[in-house]
Amino acid sequence: MFNKILDALTQDSSILKNADFTKCQGKELFCRYVGNHFPCERITSVSSDPIQKLLAFGFNDGKIFVGRNEFCILEHEESVHPIVRLVFEEGHGRIAAINNQNTIYIWNLNHENIKTRTIVKSDYQKSIAQKGILHIISNQSNILEAAIPNLSKWLFVSFKDSIRLLNVQNGIWSSASFQYYNESDILIQMFNPSDPSLLLFVHANGFIGILDIRKSKLHCSTIVDKRAQVACWHPSGDYIALGCEDGEIIIYKSSSLKVYAKITAEERMSAFKGETVIEFSNMKWAKSTMNTTIIIISGGCSKDFDKGIQILQFQKDNFKDITQLQYIDVSFKITMSKC
């Protein structure tokens, strides 16, 4: 079951079409695997490499789990703060991790000292990888977003008033810098995956805009009357999905930021088919795949250690008709045991 979730997140559409996610046994196995063999530390970031089929989790204690069936644990003696961003250099075996102290750690996943192990058979609290770290870059300014465009060696790092480029191979900043001005606190910043010169930003006051870095001007903008918590671009760059704190998902066309579709929390909850689950209104992470399928992972909790995952699939032929959206029933209530 975990592999099916990973395949869904790494753009394998055949798995989505053929997988039977409704079997009780599959759900129980998935819940047991996640609940018993992941650390009780809170997951603070998630990323995936669709080329190498890798999934990475960043934790509240600074550790990083990377792998597929088996996971290696990346930790450094200086990395004890929550990992808030994980960015793969897709297909090249490097990952950039950013903690809440604005320090960037770049790991070489191909390093011989990084050995993969099965979480089930090991004590995750033991140190696995002190080596394999390529670069550690500290910053005084708050990092808001980071992304590596396809086939690029540059990590685009956005701050409140500028964007800088970091070479992930040598850990050196480029002399190029893009300056811009923001009038209020930014909740979300996210680069267009097909064109990193376009930057989506969402302000605390509800203002949403797409900045064209090359032209140094606003590409388009709109206002949302609710607080956004998470966003994702479609890999084509044509659509943006915004998850709001009331549980609603709004899909925009990126060319104009006009609303394309809306899914309320009630419509999402209908995917649970009457099962007893917690209400997922507090969205944590969003991921989109290339086959016009937008995947939203949402997690909310009525208790400190209750987690949930929901995956929604939007078929291309009925993408515009909100009443015809097809839901994949991959909704779980997962209880993480306290340590």
N, C-alpha and C positions, 0 to 999 in steps of 0.2 A: 504493500500500500504506500509506503514512504517513497518507493521508487516511482510510483504512478504520480504522486504529488510533484516530485522533482521533475519528472518528464513534462508534466503540465507547465511547470515554471520555466523549463528550458526549451520551450517552443516545439515540442514533439506533438503535433496535432493528432497523429494517429493514436496515441495513447488516450487523448481526450475522447476521441470518437469511440474507441473500443472498450475502454475501461468500465467495469461495473463497480461503481463506487457505493452501491447501496447494500452490498452484502454485510450482514451483521458481523460475521467473522472478520472481514477485512477491517471494519471500523475498530473492533476490539483489539486486533493486532496493532493497528496504527496507534491507538491510544496507549496501549501498554508500552510500545517501543518508545514513544515520545515521553510518556510520563515517568518511566522507570530508568531510562538510560541517558537522559539529558540532565545536565546539572540544574539545580533548583534556582541558580542565578537567573535573573530576568533577562530575556532576549531583548536587546536594544537596537539591533540592526540585522538586515537580511540582504543577501545579494546572490546572484546566480551567474554562471558562465555557460551560455547555451552551446558553446563550441566543445568545451571539454566536459560538459555535463557535470558541473560541480555546483554545490550549494554551500553557502557560507553563512554562519550565524555569529554575530557579535554579542557579547554578554556584558552584563553590568559590572563584572569584576575585571574586565580588560582582556579576557580570553576570547579566542576565535576558533570556532569549529569549522573545518573545511573538508568536504568529501562527498561521497555518494553512499554506497553500502556501508563503507567504513569511513571514519573521520580521523583526521589528524587535528591536534590541538596546537594552535599557535599562541605562544605567550612569551612576553619579554619581561625581564625583571623591572623595567621602568613602566611597563604598561599595566596599571592597576585601576585605571579609570574606565567608565563605560565607553564602549565602542559605539559611536553614533552614526558612522558612515562606513560602508564597505564597498569598494569599487574594484572589479576585476579588470585587468588588461586581458580581454577575452582571447583565449587560444594561446597565450604566451606564458602561462604559469606564474603570473605575478598578481598580487592583490594589494591594494592600498587600504589601510585601516586608519580611521580618524577618530580620536577620542574626544570627550567633552572638554578637554584642556587644550584643544586645537593643535594637538601633535599628530603628525602623519607618520605612520609606520608602513614601509613598503616591504613585502615579503616575497621571497623567491620560492614558490611551491615546488620547484624542481630540485631544490637543494638536497643533497644526499642525506643530510642529518634530519630532514623532516620525514619521519616515517609514519605511515598510516596505521592506525590500529582500530580495532572494533571497540566501541564504547561499552558494549555489553560485558566484555571480558576484562575491563580495566577500570582503575580508579581515576576518574577524570580530574581529580584534584592534583595529581602528580604532574610535574613539569614534563612536557614532551619536547618542545622545540625552543631552545634558546638561540640556536643558530638558524641560518636561513634568512635572517633579517638583512635586508639590503641597505636601507636608509632610514634615519629618524630625523624628521624635520619639525622643529618647533615654531609656533607662530604666536605673535602677540594679539593679533586681531581674531575675532570670532569667525570661524568657517561656517558658512551657511549651506553650501552644497558643493558637490564634487562629482565629476564624470570624466570617463575616458571614451572619446568617440571611437567608433569601429576603425580598426586598422591604424590606430594612432598610438604613439608613445607618450602623448601629453595628457596629464591630469589637469583638467580645467577646474580651478578652485575659485569659488565665488565668496567674497566677503560682503560686508554691508554696502560698501561704496565702490568696489572694484572687482575685477576678475583677473587672476594670474594663472600662468601655465607652468606646471612642474613636470620635468622629464622623469618618468618613472624608472628609466634605465640607469640614470646616473644621479638622481636626486637633486638636480640643479634647477633653480628657477630660471625661466626665460626672462629676457629683458623686456619682453612685450607685456603690457598691462592695459586693461580696459577700465576706464573710470566712468562711474555713473552716480546719480544722486537719488536717494530714497527719502520720502517724507515721513514715513511711519515704520514701525517694526515689521519686519518680514517674517511670515510664518513658514513659507515654502519657497524654495528656489529649485529649478530643475531644467537642465539643458535638453534641447530637442535631440533625440538620439540619432536622427538622420542629418541634422545640421546644427552643430554645437554653437554656431553664431547666434542662434535664437534661444533666449533664456526666458522661461516662464517664472513669474514671481507672483506670490499672493501675499497681500498686506493684511495686517491685523484689522484694518478698517473695512475689509471686504473688497478692496480694489485688486483686480486681477489684470496683469499685463504680460505681453510678450515683447521683450526687448531685442532689437536687432543690433547686435554688437558691432557688426561691420559698418552699419550706417549710423551708429550712435543715436538711434531714435526709437521711439515706441512703435512697434509693428501694429499692435491692436490692443484693445483693453475693454474691460467690462466691470460691473459691480455685482457681487453676490451678497445677499442679505443675511447670510449665516456664516458662522466661523468654519473655515476649512481645516481639516486635520491631515489629509494625505492627498497626493496627486500622482498621476503617472501619464507619460506620453505613450501613444501608440508608436511602435517602432517606425511606422511610415512617416510619422511626424504630422499626420493629418488630424488626429484627434487627441483630446486631453480628457482624462477622467478625474473628477474632483470628489473626494469623500468628505462629507461635512459631519460636524459633531452630533447632529441629530440623526445620523445614520443614512441620510440621503446621498445618492451618488448622482452627480451631474456630469454629462458628457458634452463637451464643446467641440466645435470645429475650430481648429487652430488658425485657420486663415482669417477668421473674423471674430472668434470667441463668442459666436452665437450658440445658444443652447441647442444641442442636437437630440438629446434624450435625457430623461430623468428616471431614476429608480428610487422609490421611497423605501424607508426601513421596513414598512409593512410588506411591500412586494418582495424584498429580499428574504424576509422571514418566512414567506410562503414556501421557500425552497426546503425548509426543514420538515415539511409534510407531517406536522403534528407532533414531532418529537419534542421532548422536554429539553430545552437548551437555554443558555443565558442570552440575554439581549445584546447583540453586537452593535453598539453605537459608537464605540471608541476605536476608530480605525487606526491601524498601526503601520501598514505597508501596502503598497500597490505595485502590481507588475502587469505588463501587457505583453502579449505574444504577437507574432507576425500574421497569423492566420485570422485576422480581424476578430480575435478573441481577447477581450479585456478580462484580466484576472485580478480580483481584489481580494487581498487577505485582510480580514478585519478581526480584531481581538478586543474584547471588552471583558470586564470582570466585576462580579458582585462580591467576590472574595479575592484576597491577595494572590492566590495561586491558581485561579481559574483562567484558562486560556482557550481560545477558539479559533478555528480556521474556516473560512468560507470561500469557495471559488465560484465565480459566476461566469458563464460563457454566453457570448453574444454572437449568434450566427450572422454571417454576412448578409444573407438574403432578407432577413427580417430585422436588420440592425436599427432601422428607423422606427419600426412599429413596436413601441414599448410593451404592448400587450402580448407580443409573440416571442418575447425573450425566453430563451431556453436556459434553465438553471441546471448546473451539474451539482448533484447532491453530495458535496464533500464537506459537510458541516459536522463538526465534532465538538463535543465538550471534553476537554482534556484537563485532568487535574494533575498539577505538578506537585509531587510530594515535598513537604518541607524537610530541610536537612536538620 
